[in-house]
Amino acid sequence: MRIHIHHLAAPLVLGLTLPTLAQTTQPATPAGTPPGTPPAAIVMPETIVTATRIPTPAERVPAAITVITRDDIQERGYQTLAEALATVPGLRLVQAGGIGQQTSAFIRGGASRHVLVLLDGVPVNDPSEPNGAFNFGNELLGDIERIEVVRGPGSSLYGSGAISGVINLITRRAPANTPIQAFGEVAGGSQGTARGTLGVAGTMPGWDYMVAGQGLTTQGTDATPRRFTRDTRETEDFRAGAGTARFGWNPAEGTRVEGLLRWRENRLELDSVPNDDPNYTGNDRRWYGQLRGETALLDGIWTTGMRVALTEDRRRYLNLADARSSATTDDLFRGERQVFDWGNRIRLGDVGPFAQSALAFGVTHEREAVDQASGSPTFRTTTNATSRSTALHAGLQGQVGGRLDLSAGLRQDLADDYDGFLSWRTGAVLALPEVNSRLILAAGTAFKAPSLYQRYGRIGTTFRGNPDLRPETSFSWEIGTETDIALFGREDGATFGATYFDTQYRNLINFNRSFSSLENIERAMSRGVELGLTMRPAPWLDGRVAWTATETRDEATGAPLARRPKNVVAVSARISPTNRLTIAPEVLFTGPSPETASYTNSGAFVGGVNYNKAGTVANLTGSYRVMEGITAFAEGRNLTNSRYEPANGFTTYGRSLLVGARFVF
């Protein structure tokens, strides 16, 4: 039996527990590695660390996982995190315009605040965002080696926010046995777009390093729908820069110390529905750093490690009075997160009926702080608060009878200013090699702590946050199967997968009846199915179809949840007729999407549930290896120039074309 989890091209490090030493020191696939490179030049991982914090073979993991590798990012022309995630099964991206604009992710019908994002295993959701949601429109991918998407509850591993899924961004690693390697790319095209990345990495006895810088500038396209009478066809500029530095030290066999520093800053123009606003601008900056170390004890049976990380976010939005509006906006958000983590893994071996047993446990402490002031002078919103939490977590797994893998995780979160939560997750994977299949069954609970704004925010004298809010909670379960089908003269000529999921949400936070504060008053549900089919009719051709059907409901009103379409279909292919040429088309169809806030063509606000029309976006990227280490490419996005609205009042990014080259020496 062969199990396929998208492309596996580099070690996966997911969660606050440190990666194994083997994973840390193995090289990632070099950027731009051409098809057909001898296997000795590429490290293919045998294990991943996902739902259990323990390195585990992919086919034994009881979770739905999508892996987006460096090769995927390059071959499909993904510039931003939002572009890379758009075709992930079970995940729907809603972007308020084009490149760099505010972007929310909805996984399996959950809210955008129910998705936790990690950078090299550390949470990076901005504490100053009123609901604690992550903006997926900000991140460039020049320094990212792979993206891991784990669907389903993850609070038993990662704590608050991991209700519907976890997304981990893993930065580039140094190549093995190479003192110095330069890599980068340069590209330009329509809308005045220019993009570039330049980096250097290497490994020396006992040391390794990676330093990279990247930038993107574009005039953008008009985000305001043509149907609006106030549309002036003004475009929204976007300029972004980022820098990353990583240094590792191996002072002794089995011991490693590593430091990472990352900066990212974006400047962008915005629109204010229903106005095509000419002078609404934003600045979004993040500093992120971590220092971690681990060592192997007892001949590698016990691995223990410590990590310290700090994230600082600063966002400012400015809108001066003009002919369209007399209001002046100067919004400032500052958020800080500190993480201290002690993680352990113990290989237990064979214990009773269980084989290959392993235990993971640890302690995590986090501190969040917010200093925020936004809105007009007469309707000013302010938050100035700090919160601390500590969690104890443990996970255990083992195999029975050579084909049944069992795992369980438990985490107790304790906070100084809200009720704690005990979350759990358990799962099983049954291998059926007789029919080239495996069955997965998993269930668990998760929670989202009330944000600092929800607890302590103020709006003049009309609104006060509620410090007595309880965490939002959920119970989820899923059952799935994956089967290889013998076709086209090979055992895995096709692979079919199906997963049914069901989630119940409780204690959701919403306004009270007088809109003077917040309460835990909402209940909701989501359920659906993720279907996937991969076909491999020839060695140079494979195609994928992923269809997600989701039903959501507000249990108080019976209405569907906003921005959760019932149907999303993604079709993609990889065509490589020679070892030099790769063509990667993809098409994303999004069905009608419910909205609870809509605007007519004249800009009038309409309440109640209304539906955005369905939309389709088609992309095509081609890459050609000119010579060893140099690849030319062309990227075409939204080829039909679709103007559909993922969010009411904001159209998708217009047709664009970029050409460029990437290199690795």
C-alpha positions as MATLAB code, in Angstrom:
seq = 'MRIHIHHLAAPLVLGLTLPTLAQTTQPATPAGTPPGTPPAAIVMPETIVTATRIPTPAERVPAAITVITRDDIQERGYQTLAEALATVPGLRLVQAGGIGQQTSAFIRGGASRHVLVLLDGVPVNDPSEPNGAFNFGNELLGDIERIEVVRGPGSSLYGSGAISGVINLITRRAPANTPIQAFGEVAGGSQGTARGTLGVAGTMPGWDYMVAGQGLTTQGTDATPRRFTRDTRETEDFRAGAGTARFGWNPAEGTRVEGLLRWRENRLELDSVPNDDPNYTGNDRRWYGQLRGETALLDGIWTTGMRVALTEDRRRYLNLADARSSATTDDLFRGERQVFDWGNRIRLGDVGPFAQSALAFGVTHEREAVDQASGSPTFRTTTNATSRSTALHAGLQGQVGGRLDLSAGLRQDLADDYDGFLSWRTGAVLALPEVNSRLILAAGTAFKAPSLYQRYGRIGTTFRGNPDLRPETSFSWEIGTETDIALFGREDGATFGATYFDTQYRNLINFNRSFSSLENIERAMSRGVELGLTMRPAPWLDGRVAWTATETRDEATGAPLARRPKNVVAVSARISPTNRLTIAPEVLFTGPSPETASYTNSGAFVGGVNYNKAGTVANLTGSYRVMEGITAFAEGRNLTNSRYEPANGFTTYGRSLLVGARFVF';
ca = [
       0.000    0.000    0.000;
       1.233    3.474   -0.865;
      -0.198    6.558    0.815;
      -0.007    9.912   -0.944;
      -0.155   13.149    1.050;
       0.391   15.708   -1.710;
       4.153   16.167   -2.314;
       6.621   15.248    0.423;
       9.914   16.974   -0.235;
      11.343   18.074    3.099;
      11.117   17.219    6.800;
       7.973   18.330    8.568;
       8.239   20.094   11.916;
       4.827   20.763   13.360;
       3.986   21.852   16.863;
       5.961   23.360   19.699;
       7.910   20.185   20.343;
      11.273   20.410   18.608;
      12.002   18.324   15.508;
      14.208   15.309   15.784;
      17.912   15.907   15.287;
      17.803   13.937   12.063;
      15.103   16.226   10.731;
      16.922   19.344   11.858;
      20.221   18.475   10.238;
      18.943   16.921    7.016;
      18.950   19.317    4.066;
      15.821   20.514    2.363;
      15.383   19.910   -1.332;
      17.471   22.646   -2.985;
      15.403   25.366   -4.629;
      15.041   24.796   -8.325;
      16.134   21.146   -8.249;
      15.247   19.847  -11.711;
      13.110   16.768  -12.320;
      15.183   13.652  -12.738;
      17.880   14.647  -10.253;
      19.465   11.486   -8.777;
      17.840   10.410   -5.499;
      21.076   10.928   -3.583;
      20.692   14.685   -4.107;
      17.227   14.876   -2.575;
      16.270   13.932    0.982;
      12.865   12.242    1.128;
      11.491   12.078    4.658;
      10.152    8.844    6.073;
       8.318   10.443    8.974;
       6.287   13.514    9.820;
       5.308   15.132   13.120;
       1.624   16.056   12.951;
      -1.256   15.058   15.164;
       0.897   13.441   17.861;
       4.138   15.550   18.135;
       6.014   12.295   17.536;
       7.863   11.488   14.277;
       5.524    9.034   12.552;
       5.333    7.489    9.066;
       2.810    9.408    6.981;
       0.502    6.446    6.455;
       0.138    6.007   10.233;
      -1.044    9.563   11.014;
      -4.770    9.860   11.953;
      -5.357   13.282   10.396;
      -6.182   14.935    7.071;
      -2.988   16.653    5.942;
      -2.006   18.678    2.874;
       1.672   19.395    2.268;
       2.708   22.208   -0.085;
       6.394   21.856   -0.906;
       8.959   24.289   -2.277;
       8.580   22.591   -5.665;
       4.812   23.184   -5.557;
       5.327   26.866   -4.717;
       7.688   27.323   -7.658;
       5.962   25.152  -10.236;
       2.567   26.761   -9.579;
       3.814   30.339   -9.296;
       2.542   31.001   -5.779;
       3.642   34.474   -4.645;
       1.727   34.715   -1.367;
       0.391   32.387    1.292;
      -3.173   33.119    0.152;
      -2.387   31.893   -3.368;
      -0.754   28.717   -2.057;
      -3.697   27.757    0.165;
      -6.488   28.478   -2.319;
      -6.813   24.878   -3.591;
      -6.362   23.025   -0.273;
      -9.327   20.645    0.325;
     -11.688   21.754    3.072;
     -10.185   25.269    3.173;
     -11.838   28.351    1.696;
      -9.888   31.634    1.322;
     -11.759   34.951    1.275;
      -9.622   37.885    0.137;
     -10.886   41.482    0.184;
      -9.293   42.370   -3.139;
      -5.927   41.512   -4.654;
      -2.372   40.818   -3.516;
      -1.751   41.858    0.079;
      -5.368   42.584    0.983;
      -7.035   41.235    4.128;
      -7.561   37.485    3.731;
      -9.457   35.065    5.960;
      -9.399   31.263    5.966;
     -12.376   29.040    6.783;
     -11.508   25.367    7.383;
     -14.332   22.817    7.420;
     -16.910   25.513    8.097;
     -15.141   26.976   11.136;
     -14.613   30.707   11.616;
     -11.392   32.395   10.501;
     -10.463   32.939   14.172;
     -10.580   29.150   14.609;
      -7.481   28.595   12.452;
      -4.120   28.649   14.223;
      -1.021   29.578   12.199;
       2.502   28.563   13.204;
       5.899   29.693   11.945;
       8.409   26.909   12.513;
       6.110   25.536   15.197;
       5.373   28.805   17.060;
       1.905   30.486   17.014;
       1.922   33.805   15.108;
      -1.749   34.879   15.144;
      -1.711   38.609   15.954;
      -2.996   39.197   19.534;
      -4.091   42.733   18.563;
      -6.545   41.463   15.929;
      -9.966   41.890   17.613;
     -10.945   38.210   17.159;
      -7.438   36.736   17.075;
      -7.740   35.766   13.390;
      -4.727   35.517   11.076;
      -4.377   37.659    7.938;
      -3.334   35.245    5.170;
      -2.769   38.054    2.648;
       0.470   39.271    4.219;
       3.041   36.508    3.829;
       5.474   36.134    0.924;
       6.979   32.707    0.264;
      10.580   33.301   -0.808;
      11.941   31.972    2.504;
       9.351   29.211    2.994;
      10.372   25.592    2.348;
       6.980   23.976    2.883;
       3.496   24.621    4.225;
       1.671   22.037    6.342;
      -2.134   22.162    6.634;
      -3.701   19.879    9.253;
      -7.493   19.879    9.205;
      -9.498   19.091   12.317;
      -9.171   19.962   16.028;
      -5.617   20.639   17.209;
      -5.992   22.180   20.668;
      -4.683   19.026   22.369;
      -1.332   19.949   20.791;
      -1.393   23.685   20.201;
      -3.969   25.145   22.587;
      -6.207   28.122   21.872;
      -7.358   28.839   18.326;
      -6.792   25.375   16.825;
     -10.496   24.491   16.516;
     -10.815   23.788   12.803;
      -7.189   23.430   11.741;
      -3.506   24.281   12.044;
      -1.242   25.728    9.344;
       2.516   25.601    9.816;
       4.958   27.650    7.714;
       8.407   26.036    7.692;
      11.349   28.209    6.669;
      14.198   27.134    4.396;
      17.072   25.023    5.737;
      20.708   24.839    4.788;
      21.848   22.175    2.278;
      24.062   19.387    3.661;
      27.785   19.158    2.868;
      27.740   22.485    1.007;
      29.784   25.378    2.488;
      27.944   27.982    0.410;
      24.932   27.913   -1.902;
      23.271   30.967   -3.451;
      19.630   30.925   -4.480;
      17.088   33.428   -5.691;
      14.740   34.614   -8.390;
      13.720   37.744  -10.275;
      10.399   38.318  -12.081;
       8.319   41.115  -13.559;
       5.121   41.600  -15.497;
       1.690   43.184  -15.747;
       0.303   45.728  -13.269;
       3.855   47.026  -12.850;
       4.715   43.966  -10.788;
       8.300   43.184   -9.797;
       9.383   40.344   -7.512;
      12.757   39.188   -6.267;
      14.424   36.837   -3.777;
      18.112   36.518   -2.941;
      19.634   34.188   -0.366;
      22.680   32.239    0.660;
      22.923   29.088    2.778;
      25.513   26.515    3.704;
      26.806   23.856    6.083;
      30.250   23.638    7.697;
      31.571   21.263   10.360;
      29.377   21.898   13.380;
      27.630   24.936   11.847;
      24.981   25.830    9.288;
      23.313   29.062    8.181;
      20.672   30.564    5.872;
      20.099   34.246    5.078;
      17.444   35.436    2.611;
      15.739   38.653    1.533;
      12.693   39.109   -0.674;
      10.485   41.854   -2.058;
       7.332   42.367   -4.115;
       5.810   45.528   -5.581;
       2.706   45.873   -7.755;
       0.206   48.521   -8.805;
      -2.496   45.903   -8.322;
      -5.958   45.861   -9.860;
      -9.224   47.527   -8.901;
     -10.848   45.652   -6.008;
     -14.178   47.512   -6.288;
     -16.852   45.722   -8.350;
     -17.793   47.344  -11.650;
     -21.436   47.066  -10.555;
     -20.870   49.787   -7.938;
     -21.792   53.257   -9.178;
     -18.973   54.637   -7.003;
     -16.272   52.584   -8.738;
     -13.518   54.830  -10.150;
     -11.337   51.913  -11.331;
      -8.521   53.039   -9.041;
      -6.021   50.240   -8.378;
      -4.615   49.223   -4.976;
      -0.812   49.359   -4.737;
       1.088   46.827   -2.655;
       4.749   46.819   -1.585;
       6.265   44.165    0.646;
       9.693   43.211    1.939;
      10.973   40.440    4.205;
      14.268   39.160    5.567;
      15.154   35.903    7.321;
      18.321   34.686    9.061;
      18.898   31.238   10.581;
      22.026   29.918   12.313;
      22.541   26.433   13.745;
      25.272   24.953   15.949;
      25.909   21.272   16.694;
      28.367   21.323   19.630;
      28.211   17.546   20.147;
      26.588   14.494   18.669;
      22.891   14.507   19.545;
      22.835   18.178   20.581;
      21.770   21.202   18.540;
      21.192   24.918   19.158;
      19.397   27.045   16.559;
      18.352   30.679   16.248;
      15.948   32.304   13.776;
      15.129   35.969   13.111;
      12.480   37.099   10.583;
      11.209   40.550    9.619;
       8.302   41.342    7.298;
       6.758   44.702    6.390;
       3.950   45.529    3.946;
       2.597   48.834    2.665;
      -0.738   48.727    0.892;
      -3.678   50.732   -0.378;
      -7.200   49.793    0.720;
     -10.791   50.305   -0.327;
     -13.686   51.016    2.034;
     -16.873   49.365    0.767;
     -18.773   50.757   -1.042;
     -16.230   53.525   -1.713;
     -13.356   53.210   -4.164;
     -11.235   55.090   -1.650;
      -8.195   56.940   -3.114;
      -6.268   57.639    0.103;
      -6.874   54.720    2.486;
      -3.478   53.141    3.267;
      -2.051   50.531    5.616;
       1.298   49.471    7.048;
       1.775   45.994    8.547;
       5.063   44.967   10.191;
       6.149   41.876   12.109;
       9.341   40.925   13.937;
       9.742   37.280   14.888;
      12.581   35.499   16.630;
      13.219   32.218   18.358;
      16.065   30.411   20.062;
      15.847   26.696   20.647;
      18.030   23.809   21.680;
      17.670   20.086   22.188;
      19.731   17.115   23.187;
      19.357   13.334   23.033;
      19.810   11.328   26.252;
      19.999    7.633   27.104;
      21.360    6.632   23.686;
      18.643    8.616   21.946;
      15.715    7.080   23.842;
      14.827   10.422   25.422;
      15.015   13.720   23.500;
      14.439   16.937   25.447;
      14.499   20.543   24.281;
      13.741   24.148   25.179;
      12.411   26.975   23.017;
      11.971   30.727   23.548;
      10.151   32.815   20.920;
       8.962   36.405   20.557;
       6.573   37.923   17.985;
       5.845   41.654   17.691;
       3.125   42.951   15.344;
       2.471   46.584   14.462;
      -0.339   47.656   12.110;
      -1.408   51.184   11.207;
      -4.263   52.221    8.891;
      -4.681   55.852    7.787;
      -7.579   57.415    5.870;
      -7.760   61.203    5.580;
     -10.907   63.154    4.817;
     -11.657   63.674    1.122;
     -14.502   64.446   -1.233;
     -16.032   61.032   -0.611;
     -15.918   61.123    3.182;
     -15.335   63.737    5.872;
     -14.222   61.102    8.397;
     -10.571   60.728    9.384;
      -9.186   57.361   10.452;
      -5.853   56.710   12.182;
      -5.867   53.146   13.553;
      -2.888   51.686   15.407;
      -2.593   48.070   16.584;
       0.338   46.662   18.566;
       0.484   43.016   19.602;
       3.160   40.958   21.325;
       3.435   37.229   22.009;
       6.094   35.453   24.088;
       6.374   31.661   24.085;
       8.417   29.427   26.398;
       8.280   25.707   25.724;
       9.853   22.571   27.159;
       9.210   19.496   25.010;
      10.155   15.825   25.341;
       9.882   12.610   23.349;
      10.535    9.126   24.707;
      10.759    5.998   22.556;
       9.092    3.268   24.623;
       9.493    0.468   22.092;
       7.313   -2.637   22.560;
       5.010   -2.441   25.579;
       2.528   -5.292   25.991;
       0.402   -5.555   22.816;
       1.735   -2.210   21.539;
       4.726   -1.998   19.221;
       6.782    1.070   18.310;
       5.254    2.970   21.230;
       6.256    6.559   21.950;
       5.403    9.261   24.473;
       5.550   13.047   24.072;
       5.023   15.524   26.909;
       5.894   19.078   27.884;
       4.979   22.459   29.307;
       4.186   25.634   27.353;
       3.863   29.159   28.743;
       2.581   32.109   26.683;
       2.204   35.819   27.316;
       0.095   38.074   25.066;
      -0.110   41.871   25.175;
      -2.190   44.378   23.189;
      -2.072   48.171   22.850;
      -4.693   49.291   20.317;
      -6.576   52.449   19.363;
      -8.800   52.659   16.283;
     -11.879   54.345   14.865;
     -12.967   57.966   14.646;
     -12.356   60.377   17.565;
     -16.066   60.246   18.444;
     -16.250   56.446   18.274;
     -12.792   55.387   19.492;
     -12.001   51.721   20.158;
      -9.192   51.026   22.636;
      -7.614   47.933   24.196;
      -4.664   47.856   26.572;
      -4.274   44.493   28.276;
      -2.015   41.518   28.979;
      -2.795   37.820   29.418;
      -0.746   34.802   30.518;
      -1.430   31.087   30.161;
       0.347   27.827   30.941;
      -0.367   24.411   29.470;
       0.594   20.827   30.278;
       0.382   18.431   27.340;
       1.050   14.760   26.655;
       0.596   12.352   23.781;
       0.929    8.575   23.433;
       0.889    6.299   20.411;
       1.572    2.711   19.424;
       0.750    0.002   16.906;
      -1.266   -3.191   17.469;
      -1.067   -6.255   15.273;
       1.177   -4.631   12.704;
      -1.680   -2.725   11.052;
      -3.687   -0.761   13.648;
      -2.136    2.516   14.845;
      -3.632    4.199   17.893;
      -2.842    7.644   19.281;
      -4.182    9.935   21.987;
      -3.355   13.444   23.189;
      -4.363   15.478   26.222;
      -3.712   19.129   27.117;
      -4.740   21.260   30.080;
      -4.603   25.025   29.494;
      -4.658   27.308   32.525;
      -4.995   31.104   32.236;
      -4.881   33.978   34.691;
      -7.982   35.762   33.349;
     -10.344   33.211   31.768;
     -11.512   29.682   32.466;
      -9.001   27.087   31.360;
      -9.832   24.173   29.106;
      -9.018   20.459   28.957;
      -8.751   19.375   25.316;
      -8.218   15.891   23.939;
      -7.879   14.099   20.626;
      -7.740   10.411   19.782;
      -7.360    8.645   16.482;
      -6.878    5.303   14.791;
      -5.508    4.223   11.417;
      -6.238    0.730   10.093;
      -4.067   -0.462    7.211;
      -5.761   -2.780    4.695;
      -2.919   -3.793    2.353;
      -5.119   -6.527    0.839;
      -7.114   -3.776   -0.937;
      -4.409   -1.061   -0.962;
      -6.382    1.052    1.500;
      -6.351    2.584    4.924;
      -9.190    3.724    7.180;
      -8.974    6.698    9.539;
     -11.183    7.524   12.518;
     -10.500   10.500   14.802;
     -12.326   12.671   17.328;
     -11.448   15.488   19.675;
     -12.301   18.722   21.440;
     -10.824   22.175   20.898;
     -11.203   25.745   22.133;
     -10.591   29.397   21.306;
      -9.872   31.672   24.254;
     -11.640   35.051   24.201;
      -9.334   37.669   22.687;
      -7.987   40.558   24.737;
     -10.288   42.920   22.828;
     -13.303   40.733   23.615;
     -12.397   40.783   27.293;
     -11.066   44.324   27.809;
     -11.857   46.406   24.718;
     -13.786   49.687   24.927;
     -15.693   51.825   22.431;
     -16.199   55.249   24.000;
     -18.903   54.961   26.643;
     -21.138   52.624   24.603;
     -19.249   49.303   24.726;
     -17.212   47.379   27.288;
     -15.579   43.997   26.812;
     -16.606   41.144   29.074;
     -13.766   39.816   31.300;
     -16.001   36.893   32.322;
     -16.250   35.408   28.835;
     -15.650   31.672   28.572;
     -13.664   30.000   25.768;
     -15.461   29.031   22.568;
     -15.444   25.226   22.337;
     -16.025   22.447   19.832;
     -16.361   18.693   19.481;
     -15.356   17.162   16.146;
     -15.142   13.733   14.632;
     -14.192   12.419   11.221;
     -13.952    9.166    9.324;
     -12.062    8.688    6.102;
     -10.508    6.281    3.668;
      -7.772    6.379    1.044;
      -7.305    3.724   -1.638;
      -4.784    3.127   -4.398;
      -6.348    1.762   -7.588;
      -4.392   -0.277  -10.130;
      -4.651    1.575  -13.445;
      -2.438    2.534  -16.380;
      -0.118   -0.383  -15.722;
       0.845    0.655  -12.184;
      -0.405   -0.252   -8.730;
      -1.162    3.364   -7.851;
      -2.436    4.604  -11.204;
      -5.197    6.362   -9.283;
      -5.753    7.283   -5.643;
      -9.208    8.020   -4.246;
      -9.838    9.570   -0.851;
     -12.995   10.493    1.046;
     -13.404   12.038    4.503;
     -16.620   12.881    6.342;
     -16.356   15.467    9.132;
     -18.782   16.807   11.732;
     -18.217   19.655   14.211;
     -20.436   21.128   16.924;
     -19.536   24.627   18.227;
     -20.621   25.864   21.633;
     -20.259   29.094   23.662;
     -19.528   31.155   20.537;
     -18.990   34.823   21.365;
     -21.352   37.477   20.009;
     -22.874   40.824   21.015;
     -25.541   40.937   23.692;
     -28.985   42.282   22.801;
     -28.089   45.900   23.613;
     -24.722   45.711   21.758;
     -23.086   47.088   24.890;
     -20.893   44.022   25.517;
     -20.276   40.401   24.476;
     -21.668   37.068   25.661;
     -21.211   33.325   25.066;
     -24.587   32.930   23.386;
     -24.088   31.292   19.978;
     -24.183   27.651   18.895;
     -23.393   26.366   15.410;
     -22.625   23.218   13.446;
     -20.753   22.253   10.305;
     -20.480   18.964    8.501;
     -19.408   17.823    5.089;
     -17.243   15.624    2.949;
     -13.843   16.037    1.301;
     -13.426   13.993   -1.869;
     -10.173   13.666   -3.786;
      -9.026   11.795   -6.871;
      -5.484   11.687   -8.254;
      -4.828   10.136  -11.674;
      -1.378    9.116  -12.976;
      -1.954    8.012  -16.589;
       1.694    8.502  -17.581;
       5.051    9.050  -15.858;
       5.009   12.655  -17.095;
       1.384   13.445  -16.209;
      -0.724   13.500  -13.080;
      -3.985   15.281  -12.346;
      -5.974   15.982   -9.190;
      -9.581   16.826   -8.450;
     -10.666   17.883   -4.958;
     -14.312   18.562   -4.098;
     -15.408   19.824   -0.693;
     -19.127   19.899    0.135;
     -19.972   21.688    3.392;
     -23.192   22.379    5.279;
     -23.148   24.954    8.086;
     -25.894   26.296   10.338;
     -26.381   28.861   13.074;
     -28.406   26.770   15.520;
     -30.211   29.799   16.942;
     -31.520   31.158   13.620;
     -31.152   28.158   11.310;
     -29.293   30.348    8.782;
     -26.097   29.187    7.022;
     -22.849   30.645    8.328;
     -21.482   33.553    6.313;
     -18.818   32.990    3.639;
     -19.044   29.189    3.764;
     -20.095   28.023    0.280;
     -21.629   24.582    0.000;
     -19.332   23.520   -2.830;
     -15.698   24.213   -3.690;
     -13.914   22.278   -6.451;
     -10.204   22.482   -7.309;
      -8.695   20.861  -10.405;
      -4.946   20.802  -11.011;
      -2.362   18.938  -13.045;
       1.384   18.564  -13.469;
       2.592   17.975  -17.020;
       6.299   17.330  -17.511;
       6.909   15.890  -21.010;
      10.689   16.343  -20.564;
      12.930   16.696  -17.529;
      13.312   20.380  -18.459;
       9.704   21.486  -18.973;
       6.875   21.539  -16.399;
       3.391   22.921  -17.012;
       1.054   23.355  -14.033;
      -2.567   24.406  -14.676;
      -5.150   24.797  -11.914;
      -8.805   25.821  -11.817;
     -10.748   26.757   -8.678;
     -14.573   26.847   -8.661;
     -16.378   28.377   -5.680;
     -20.143   27.960   -5.396;
     -22.608   30.630   -4.236;
     -21.526   31.939   -0.843;
     -23.861   33.294    1.867;
     -23.257   36.795    3.252;
     -24.890   38.531    6.209;
     -23.709   41.990    5.068;
     -24.233   42.910    1.401;
     -24.307   46.017   -0.780;
     -26.489   46.895   -3.749;
     -25.079   48.391   -6.946;
     -25.729   51.869   -5.574;
     -23.842   51.047   -2.379;
     -26.848   50.651   -0.093;
     -26.415   48.208    2.784;
     -28.666   45.126    2.763;
     -29.152   43.003    5.878;
     -30.184   39.352    6.151;
     -28.709   36.378    4.315;
     -27.833   37.035    0.670;
     -25.637   35.032   -1.687;
     -22.585   36.042   -3.690;
     -22.562   34.527   -7.159;
     -20.365   31.526   -7.926;
     -16.968   32.175   -9.486;
     -14.147   30.407  -11.279;
     -10.450   31.329  -11.406;
      -7.977   29.665  -13.785;
      -4.175   29.818  -13.414;
      -1.341   28.456  -15.544;
       2.390   28.315  -14.819;
       5.160   26.981  -17.031;
       8.800   26.338  -16.041;
      11.754   25.472  -18.280;
      15.196   24.463  -16.985;
      17.546   26.434  -19.224;
      20.677   24.905  -17.736;
      21.812   23.320  -14.512;
      20.764   25.663  -11.698;
      18.761   28.125  -13.845;
      15.032   27.837  -14.588;
      12.915   30.281  -16.589;
       9.201   30.560  -15.827;
       5.978   32.315  -16.793;
       3.026   32.692  -14.429;
      -0.504   33.540  -15.593;
      -3.190   34.091  -12.963;
      -6.935   34.561  -13.391;
      -6.579   33.981  -17.120;
     -10.278   34.639  -17.843;
     -10.146   37.924  -15.882;
     -12.981   36.809  -13.618;
     -14.556   39.627  -11.586;
     -16.383   37.419   -9.103;
     -16.641   38.553   -5.478;
     -15.178   36.172   -2.847;
     -16.393   38.732   -0.289;
     -19.341   40.972   -1.100;
     -18.005   44.297   -2.364;
     -14.510   43.040   -3.282;
     -13.569   41.390   -6.572;
     -10.854   38.833   -7.097;
      -7.474   39.968   -8.442;
      -7.528   40.698  -12.173;
      -5.669   38.897  -14.970;
      -1.881   39.045  -14.575;
       1.252   37.676  -16.243;
       4.773   37.445  -14.828;
       7.952   36.126  -16.432;
      11.243   35.531  -14.702;
      14.025   33.165  -13.742;
      15.209   31.418  -10.592;
      18.633   30.080   -9.805;
      20.571   27.964   -7.339;
      24.384   27.721   -7.452;
];
